[in-house]
Amino acid sequence: MAPCNGCSRNFPQLAVGVRCGRCQMKRPIPNADDWGACTSCGRVYEFLDGDTCFACGDGDGALRDAREAITNPVNPRTHTGPDGRNSLSSRVYNSQEAGIDGGFDAHDYARQQHAEQVLAHMASGYAEAVNRGPAGTRIAPPKLKGNPTGQAGGPPGKPGKRLNVKVSKITDYDNGRYRTGPLFNAISVSYLEDTPMAEIRKILLTLTDNTYMAATKYRVWEMEEITVLWTTSKTVVNPEWMDDTKTLGHLWRHATDSTHGTLYVSKIDMSRKVLDFHLVVNPDPDRVIVEEETPVKENPINRSKRANSVAASDLHSQTSTASGKKPRAATGKDAYRTIVHRSPGTVLHVEKGSYVSNGVGGYIWVVDPMRLNAIIEDKCFASGETKEVYKMLIADKSYAAKCFFYIGEPGSTISQEDNLAHLKDELLRNRLVSRTVDKFMGAARTEKIAVYNLRMDESFIISVTDGPRKGDAFLVDPLISETAEVRKFSGTEEAGANRESKDLVGRTADAFAHYSYFDSDGTIVLVDIQGIDSETLRTGSRQSQTTAHGLTLFDIMIHSSTMEYGLGDDGWSGIQDFVEQHECNGICRALGLTDVDAIYDASWPDTSKSKGKEKQGRKDKSDHEEEVTSSSNTGKGLGGLAIYKGGDESDE
């Protein structure tokens, strides 16, 4: 719609800079001083009627409102008005705008809580279904668009092209021959074309390591120990094609390029988008087998074809079909059961805090300025002697939220301040345990020692910022499973006794405790070692093969020479209990750890007394602990981590 430059009126079909027909028929006014000027906008028109032009003379403002609505339309996705503000239905209570003490309406807050809870449950429905559903169950992706919970994330994008990575064989390499390796069934997994080759290499390494660990307790630590062959051409894959800077799509284009003159991918695999590999491991003959119980792999016996066929037939189970195919396994009754979780929850506005390294061996407390919405179930799903554990959802991810309810004083209740202080102590212990895990696994990798993977998930503290539960705090860890079996390998006063066990996890936990005592020069020892073994979780067969299984540690306690690690730190008394009870296993010896008695005698401040001189150290230690408690820094937290430097510092 353009205005006529003669009379200022608007005409829908009039071109810009052209006069309407009526103005064209009028006699021109030769003197420009006689033209009319709008008293509102100042524009000059030759045939202006009145004091204002047509645009300025719209007294009721309907034209301006219509023009403003066209220029700044309402966004139906975000429900924002022309002024950029949220619509009334989506405005929420803001404690910073309303003030901490004033402006709080309990009724409006309750309505907001209910609305946010409904929207958050809708947004997290898919994650909830995946987390609670049985392994292997296919669940439809969410259809809810947008981001109703205010958390990071958005609607899923369009899926990219996929390629199938297949591993047909895993064998040993021996003097130019590919000998039969451990028992292995071919596996094929689909990945996106833009998957980094670094991730594919990690998956191949994990698959090989799991296969050898299950059969011979031999660990394949590095990808350099594996030679990757093309199954079709029986040639080595060009290492440059599998460089960490490349993607799976790059490898596919190289493999299917006909200009090489070699057929790396068969025509059938090419049509099916399959990359077929043969992994060859070069075992180290000088590598030490840690435990005597580890079975020794026997050399294969050459048999005739008939003998091999007879031996293979003996392996068939009674449920095998006549065609030789593996019997189809039932999905199970859990796949046909709909679980409705009836535990009510509450939406909380929280802030996230954590300790970060300051680069010089210390830690500082940092609070994230961005507020989060968290849903916490009203009923705890687990509890111990001092803490309760609740399920929590943050940004569609499940977490275990822990808080203290008892600290060893009968009949007393714990305040919000004490709860937060003890949670910070535990967070600092987690930082120390995580650092020790990294050093222990690094030492085992360097020495090529077969140990079980240990890991420590990243944890943080959240505090409620407003509402009825303002001031409540929780220590938050990723939730592995609500029904997972917790494996406990030692206690606060009992050292692990897994030396004679064939369980590699238990022997690794005992050696890990010894390593912490050795690496800290006898100043601390990790006790009450417990965790969740990922190998015991319900997973699909493919996921189990390509997942690096490990023991996820949590709630580890510490005995220290200065008793600065909070609850459960029994000082010298706890250290002596460990020294008297610990028995070294093959992993301790393979790592070259000094005997605990020698470490104890060297670290005990009174050199005139030793562990071997009766047990008068008990009384002497009790006296010494009282001196340390009264003379040293009794504050918990940052002072505790200063005890154990443990060599080079690593940023968290």
N, C-alpha and C positions, 0 to 999 in steps of 0.2 A: 504494500500500500504506500503510494507516494503522494506528497502534497502538490497541489498546483502552485507554481511560482507566481501566479497572477493574483489569485484570491485566497490562497493558503488552505483551501479545503482539501480533504483527502479523498482519493478515488482509487478503488481496488485495482483496476486494470491500467491506471495511468502510468506511463513511463516516467523515470526520474528526469527532471529538468524540462518537462513538457507542460504546456498550459492546457487547461480544460477547454472544451469547445465553446463555452459561454465567453470565457476571457478572450479567446481568439477572435470572436465576432465583435468585441467591443472596440471602440475607437481608441487608439493609443493616447496616452497622456505624455506629451513631449517633455514637459518640465519635471525632472525627478524630484524637485522639492515639493511637488504637489502629491507625490505618492504617499500612501499611508504607512505608518510605522507602528508596530505592535508595542504597546506600553509595558508589556510584561517581559518578552524576550528580546525586543529591539529589532527584530527582523523587519525589512521593508518590502512591501508588496504593492504593485501598481494599482490593483483594483481591490484593496483591502476594505472590507465593510466593517465599521466599528473601530474600537480602540485596541482590541486584542485580536490576534490571529486565531484561526480555528483550533489549533492545538492547545493554546493557552486559555482559550475561552470555554473549555469543557468544565463547567462549574462544579458538577457533581464528582469529578475525578474518576469516572468509570473508564475513560480511555487510558488514563495513566495506570490505573490498576490492571487493566487488561494487558497493557504493554509490559508492565513489571512482571506479571504472571507468565507471559510468554518468554521474557528474558531470563527469569529465575524460577523455573518450574519446581514443584515439590518433587523430591526424590522418593518414590514409593519403596525403595529397598532399605534406605536408612531412616525413612520417616522424618526427614528434616524439612523445615518450612522455608519460605523465601528468605527469612532472616538468618538462615544457617543454624537455628536452634533446633534441638530435638522436639518432636511433637509431644503433646501432653502425655500420651500413652506410654512413651518410652523414656520420659524424664525420671531420674532416680534420685534418691536422697544423697546429698554430698555433705559429709560431716565438716569438711574444710570450709565450704561456703556458708553452711548454717551455723558454724561455731561448735566447739566441743560441748559446751554446757547448754547453750540455748538453741532453740529452733528445732529440737528433736520431737517428732510426733510419733509416738509408739504405734498408733494405728496405721499411719502411712508406712512406717518402717516394716511392720508385719506384712502389709500388702506387697511391698517391694520384695521382701524376702521370699514370699510365696511365688511371685512372678519370676524372680530370678532362678528359683529352684526348678520350676517347671521348664523354663527355657534351657537351663543348664543340663537337666536330665535328657531333654530332647536332643541337645547337641552331643552329649556323651553316650547316647544309646548304643551306638555302634561299638565304641571302645568297651562299654560294659558287657555287651553280648559276646565279644571276642574273648574278653577276660574270663567270663564265667562259663562259656560254652566248652564242651568236650573237645579234645584235640582232634584235628582233622575235619571238624564241622565247617562247612562253607556257609558264610553269613553274607546276606546281601549288603552292599555298601549303603551308607546313609543317603537319604534323599533331602534332608534338611539343608537349605542353602543359607549362605550368609554366615554371620558370626554372632549369634544371640548372646553368648556368655561374656563377650568383651575380651576374650582371650585371643592369643595369637592363633593364626590358622585361617582357613577359608575353604571354599568349595574345592573339591578335587579337580585337577586338570584332566585334560584328555589323555588317555593312556598312550604311550609310545609303542613302537614296534618291539617285538620280543624275539630273542634267540635262545635256543636250547643248548646248554652246556652239558655234555655227556662224558662220563668217565667209564670206560669199558673195562680197564684192567689197572691193577696196582701190583707191581712185581718188584723183585729184587734184581740188582745188577751184579754180576759176578764174572769178572774176566771176559768181558765182551759178550756174555750171554744174559738173557733175561730169564731168570729162574722164577719159578712159582713163588709168589709171596704169601702173605696171610690171606685167610678166607675173605673174599670181597665179592659183593654183588653189584653189578653195574647200576649206575644211578644217573638220572637225567633231570636237570632243574632248569626252569625257564627264568631268564633275566631280561631286563630292559636293554635295548641296544646301546643306550648311553651309560651303562654301568661301567665305572672305572675299572681298568685292568688290575689296579691295586686291590680292589675288593675281590675280583675273581681269583687272583693269586692267593689271597688270604683264605678263600674258601677251599681251594685245592690243597693248600697246606693243612688246613684243619681236617679235611676229609682223610688225607693220608695219615696224619698224626693219630686221629681217632682209630683208624683201622689197625695200625701197628700197636697202639697202646692196648687195644682190646685183645690182640692175639699174643703179643710177646712182651708187653710192658716196655717196648722200645719207643722213645720219643723222637719224632722228627721235628726239630726245632726251627730250622731255616728252610726257605724255599730253595736255597742253593744246594740242598741235599737231594733235590728232586730234579729229574730230567723229564721234560714234557715232550711226548711224542705224538704225532698224528697217527691215529689208529689205521686209517686208510693207507697212507703211504709208508708207514713205519719209519718216518724220518723225524728228526728233532725240530721242534717248533722254533722259528727264529726268535731269539730273545728280544730283539728290537721290537717285534710285533706285540710282545707282552710287557713292554715298558710301562711303568706306573703312570706315565703321562698320557697313555693311550686309553681308549675305551674298547668295550667288547665289539662295537660296530667297526672300529678300525681293524681288529683282528679278523672279523668276518670278511671284510672287503679284501684284505690281503690273501686270505685262504681261498677265496673263490675267484681270484684273478687268474684267468687262463694264460696270461703271458708268462707265468713262471715256468710253464712246461711240465709241472708236476701236479698231479691231482691230489690235493691235500684233503678235500672233502668229496665224498662219493656223490654221484648224481642224486641218489635217493635222499641222502642227508642234506644236499643242497636244496631240494624241493621242500624238505621238512624243516629247514633252518636249524640244522644240528651241527655243532662243533664237537667231534668225537676225539677224546684224548686217551692216551695210555701213559700212566704215571710210573716212572721207574725210580726206585730209591736205592741209593748206594750206601748200604749200612757201614758204619765205622767198626771194624773188627776189634779195635782197641778200647771201645767204649765200655765202661764198667757197668755190669748188671748189678744194681744196688742190693737186691735181696736174694738170698739163697733159694727162696721159694719160687722165684721167677722161672717158668718152664723154659727149657732150652729147645729151640726150634731144630727139628731133625732134618737131615738132608732127604730130599725126595727119593723114593725108591723107583727105579725103572721097571715098569711092568709092560706086558704085552697089551695090545688093544683089548683083547678079550678079558684079561685080568682087570684092566681099568674099568671096563664096562660092568663087570661083576661087582667090583668094589663100589662103584657108583650106585648100582641098584640097591646095595645094602643100606644106602643112606635115605632111600625113599621111605616116607612115613606111610602109615596105613590110609591116610586121607588123601594121598596123591592120586591124581587122575590117571587114566590109562594113557593119555597123550603126553604125560610127563610135565604138564604145566603145574605151577604152584597152586594149591587150593585157594580160592577166594576167601579172604578174611571178612567176617561180619563187622560192620561199623560199630555195633554195640547198642545197647538199649539207651545209653546216655544221649546218643545223637537224635533220639526221637522223644526226648523229654524237654518240655518247656519249663524253664525255671524262672519264677517270678520272685525277685528279691524284695522282701517285705520290710527290710530294716529302714526306718525313716532317716532322713538326713536333714542337715541344716546348711544354708549358704552363709559363708563367712567372708568378710572383707579382710584380707591379710596382707602383710608385707613380709618380704623374704630377706633373711639375714644370713651371713656366713663369715667364716674366717678365711682370709686370703693371705698368702705369703707376702712379706714385705721385702723379700729378696736378700735379707741379711740374717736369716735363721729364725725370724720371729713371725708372728701373725697379728693381723689387725682385724677388728670387727667391722664389717661393711654391710650396710642396709641398702637394698635396691629401692630407688624412689618410686618405681612403678608398682601400683597396687594390683593385687590379684583377687580373683573370686575362687573360693575353694568350697567344695561340698564335702562335709564330713558326716559319716554315719553316726547316729546317736548312741549306738550300742557297739562296744568294743568286740573285736573278733578274737583277741588273744590278750593274755595278761600274765605277768610274772610276779615276782615278790615285791617289786618296787614300781613297775611301769605297766600301763595299759596301752594297747595298740588298737587304733581305729583305722578304718579304711577311708581314704581321702581321694577326691578327684580334683586335679588341677589341669586345666587346658586339655581335657579329654584323656589324661594319663592317670593311672592308678598309683597311689602311694600308700605307704604304711606310716601313720602319724603316731608318735609315741609321746607320752607325757607321764610325769611322776605322780603317784598318789600316796606313796609311803617311802620314807627314807630311814627306817629303822628305829623310830621313836614311837613306842606303843601309845595309842590313844591320841596322837597328834595328827593334825591336818597340815598339808604342805601348802604354803602360800604361792601366789603367782610369781613373786620375786624369787623364792627358793627354787621353784620348778624351772624357771628360765636359767638360773645360775647353774643348776645341775645339768640341764640340757646343753649348755655351752661347754661344760666340762666334758661331757660325752662326745660332743662334736670335735673337740680338740683331741680326744683319744682316737677318734676315727681318723683324723688327719695323720696322726702318728702311725696308726696301724696301716693305713693306706701306703704311706711312705715305706714302711718296713716290708710290706708285701711286694712293692716294686723292686726293692733291693734283693729280696730273697729270690724272686723269680728271675731277676737278672743274673744272679750268681749261678742258679741252676742252669740257665740257658748258656752261660759262658762255659761252664764245666761240662755241658751236655749230659746232665743228670736227669733221669726219668723221675719227675715229681708231678703231682697232680696240680692243675691250675688253681691258684688262689686269687681271689679278687675282692675288692671292696668298693661298693657302689658309692657314688657321690651323694652326700647328705647335706641338708641345710635346715635352718630353723625358720618357722613362720610364726608370726605373732598377729593376733586379731586386733584390728585397729579401731573398730567401733562396734556399736550394738551391745546387747546384754552380756556377751562373752568377751568384751574388750579386756585385753591383758593376758588372755590365755595364750600359751605357747606350746609348740609341738616340734619335735625332731622328726624330720621327714626323710624317708628313704624310698626308692622305687619298690613297689609291691611286686614280688615275684609270683607268689601264689598264696591264697588264703588257706589252702589245705596242704601246703607243702610240709614234708617231714623235716623237722629241724634235727640235724646231727650234731651231737655234743661230744667233744673229744677230750676235754679236760674241765676241771672246775676251778673255783677261786682258790681252794686249798688243796686240790688234787691235781697233780701233773698227769699228762696223758700216759696211758699204758698200752700202746699199740705196737710195740716193737715186734712181738711174735705174730702179729696179725698179718694176713695176706692182703689186707685192705690198704691200697696205696694212699687213699685219702687220709686215713688215720696216721700212717707213718709220716706223711707230709706235714700234718698238723703238729705232730710232736717235734719234728725237725724245725718247723717254723718257730715254735716257742724257744727252742735252743738257740736258733739263729738270732732272735731278738736279744737274748741274754748275752750272746757272744759279741754281736755287733755294737752293743751299747757299753761294752767294757764292764759288764756286771752292774750297771746302774738301774736297768729296768728289765722286766720279763713280762711277756704277754701271757695271760692266763684266761681261763674260762672261754677257751676257743670253741666256737660253734658256728654253724652256718647251714645254708641250704645247698645241697648238691644238685646241680642242674640235670645230671644224668638220671635222677630219680623222678623228675617231672614228667608229666604226660605230654609227649610230643609225637608227631608223625615220624615214620621211619626215615624219610628224607631229611627232615629238619634235624633229627637226632644225629645223622651222619655228618652234616655240614655245620653243626654247632660246636664251638669249642667249649666242651664241658668244663665246669670248674666249681669250686666251693666258694659261694658268696658269703663272706664273714660279716657278722654283726654282733653288737653288744659285747665286744671284747673288753676285758678288764686288764688293769696294769698294776703290778707291784713295783714300787720304785724305792730307791735308797733315801729319798727325801719326802716321801708320802705326799706328793703334790698332784696326784691324778684323780682326786675326788673320791666318790663312793667306791668301796671295794679295794682301795689301795692299802694293803697291810704292811707296807714297808719292808724292813729287813726280815721280819718274821715270815711274810709271804714268800720272799726270795729264798729263804732257807728251806721252806717247805718244798719249793720246786727243785732245789739242788739235791735234796735228800731223796726225792722220789723219781726224778727223771732218769731214764735209761736210754743211752744213745742207740740209734738204729743205723742201718746202712746209709741212709741219706745224710745223717750227721757226719759220718765218717767220710763219705764221698765229697762233701763240701769242705772238709778239712777244719771242722769246728773244734775249738779247744774244749777239753773236758770241762764240765760245769764246776767240778770241785776246784780245778786250778783257777778258773775265772773267779770263783767265790773267794778263794784265799787271797788272790791279788787285789780284789776290789774291796774287801772288808777293811774298814779304816784302821782297826786295831791289829797291827801286824803280829803282835805277840800271841794272838789267838787264831786258831784255824778251825776248820770244820772237823778235822780229825781229833782235836783235843777235847775228848768227851763231848758233851753238849752244853757246856757252860755258856756257849755263845747265846743260847736262848735268853738267859737272864741278862747277859751283857747287852744283847741287842735291844731288849725291852728298855733298858736304861738309856741306851743310845738313841732310840726312837723318841723318848721323851725329851732328850736334849735337842734333837733335830727339830722336833715339833715346836719347842719353845724358842729356839735360837734362829731357825731358818725362816724363810718367807712362807707363811702358812696360807697365803692366798692361793686360791685355785685358779686354773686357767693358763694364761700365757707363761707363767713361771714354770709350769710343768713341762712344756715342750722344750724349754731351754736346757733341761737335764740331758736329754739324749739328742746330740747333734747328728750322730749316725753318718758321719762323712759328708759328702757333698750335698748341698741343699738342692731340692728340686721344687720349682714353682708349682703351686697347686692350680 
